């Protein structure tokens, strides 16, 4: 004798199974992207109007390309008898955003590019921080020419790089546009004379 199953009795089970299948199918999936993977262009897509690694690399590259094409670089760096020592002062965040991680990435990108150029000797930022503590500097993020010169002399630097990153934020209806600018200067430690300065720009937008 066969027993007929009541539709009401199977309904909860069917719904539970459907929910599990949906969750498995709708759950976010982790993917690996970048060079050498099946998603080489994954990093190119913008996720927001904030600065990301692609933006930071672009801003730094434009500034340092201009620096290495400048008269200061050809006359005072490449033509020098020995590679001059350069110190990188922390770049000031003049935006309204919390971009501490991006600022560290920016400094590391600058440091790496200058070191790999082979044309200058770069003082490690850890050594600069140590010297700042020794001379009683509490906040290296606040640029002060006298303090920078004092630290620069102690670490043997002839030049130091400083600057700031700024942004303008515009909104219209459902659209938002943020324009970022990275301003860099190279100053001579002994005289505080500006040897080079340049501004690179990057724009991010959110369009609905």
N, C-alpha and C positions, 0 to 999 in steps of 0.2 A: 504494500500500500504506500503510495506517495503522499508526502505531506506538503501542502502548498505553503510557501512562505508569505507572510503578510508584508505587503509593501511598506507599511509603517515601520516594521521591525528592521528593515534593511536601509531605510532612509538615513538614520544617523551615521551608520557605518560608511555608506556611500559618500555622504557629505564630508566625513573625516578624511577619507581617502582622497577625495578631490582637493581638499585643503592642503594635504601633504604634497600632492603632485604640483599644485600651484606654487607652494612655497619653494619647492625644489627648482621649479622652472623660472620663478620670478626673483630668486635670491641673487644679489650682486655677485659677479664673478671676477676674481682677481686675474689680471693679465700682466705680463711682463712686456715692457716696451723699451725702445732705444736701439742703438746700433747693435747689430748682431742678433736681433730677435725677429720674431714674425710680425712685430708691430714697430718698425723703425721710425715711424712718424708720430708715435703716440705722444711724445713730449711737445710736439709743435702746436697742438690744440690748446687754446686758452680756456681755462676753467673759470676764471673770474677777471675782474678788472685790477686785481692785485698783481704785484710783481712776482714773477716766477723765475726759474733758472734760465730759461731762454731769454727773458727780458734783461736779466742781470748780465749775462754773457754779452748780449748785444750792446748794452750801454758801456760796459767796460771796453769791449773790443774797439768801438768807435773812438773812444777817448785815447786809448793807448796807440791805436794806429795813427791818430793825429799827432800824438806826442813823438812817436818814433819817426815821423816825417817832418818834424819841426826843425828850425834852425838851431835851437838849443841842443837838441839831440845830436845833430851832425857836428856842431862845433865844440860843444862842451862835454859831450859824452863820448862819441865815437872817436873824436880827435884827441882825447885826453891821453896822457902818457900811461896812466893806469886807470882801471875802471873806477869811477867815483862811487862813493857810498851813498845810498839813498834810504831814507826812512819813510815809512808810510804812516801818516797820522790817521786816526780814525775819521771816517767820513761822517759828517753830521747828517742826521735824519731831520730834514725840515718839512717832511710831509705830515699829515695828520694821522697817518697809519702806524700801526705797530709792526715794523718790518725788521726786527732784530736779527732773525735768521737770515733774511735776504742781505742785510748789511754785512754779516759775517761772510756770506758767500761772495759778496762783492769784493771785500778786502782780500780774501783768499785768491780770487781770480786775478786781481791786480798783482798781488805778490808773486803768484806763479808765473804770470806773463813776463814780469820784469826780471825775475830770476832766470828764466829760460832764455831771455834775450842774450844773456852773456855779456852785455855791454855795461851793466852796473852791478854793484854788490849791494844786496838788500839786507837791512837790519831786520832780524826777526821781530815780530810784534810782541812775542813773549819777553824778549830782551828790553824792548822799549817800555813795556809795562813794569818790568822790574826796576828800571832806572827812574820811572815816574814815581814809584813808591819811595825810592831812596831820596828823591828831592822833594817829597811831600805833596805830590800832585794827587788829588783825590778823584778827579774825574777827567780822564783823558778824552772823553767825548766832546768836551767843551774846548774848542780851539783857542789857544792863547799863543801869539807869536813869540813872546819872551820865553815862555815855558818850553815851547817846541824847540826853540833855538838852544836853550840850556840842555835839554835832553839830547838834541841832535849833536851837540859838541861832545857830550860825554860818550856817546856811542860811535863817534867818529864820522858822522854823516856830513856830507857837503851839501846835500839837497834833501828836502822832504816834500812829500806829496800830501796835499790836503784837499778838502772840497766839501760838497754837500749835495744831497739829493732832494729835489723839490717836486711838487705835483700841483696841478690845477684840476679840480673836480667839477664837471658841469653836468647838469641834468635837465632834460626837457621831456615832459610827459613820461613815457616809459623807457626812454633811452638815457644812458649814462656814458660819459666819456671822461677818462682820466689821462692826463698828459704828464709824463714823468720826464725830469731833466736831471742829468748827472753832470755837475760842474766840478772840474778838477783844476788844481793849480800846482805848479812846481815852484818852490821858493828856495832861494839860496840861504843856507843856515847863517852864514856870517853876516850878510847884509839885509836879509829879508826881502831882497829884490825878487820880483816875479819873473821867472824864466820861461814859463809856459802856462797857458790856460786854455781850456776848451770846454764846450758843453755838448753832450750828446743827448738825444731825445728818443722817447718811446711812447707810443699811445696805445691804450687799451680801451675797448668800448663794449658796452652791454646793450644789445638791441633786441627788443622783443617783437 
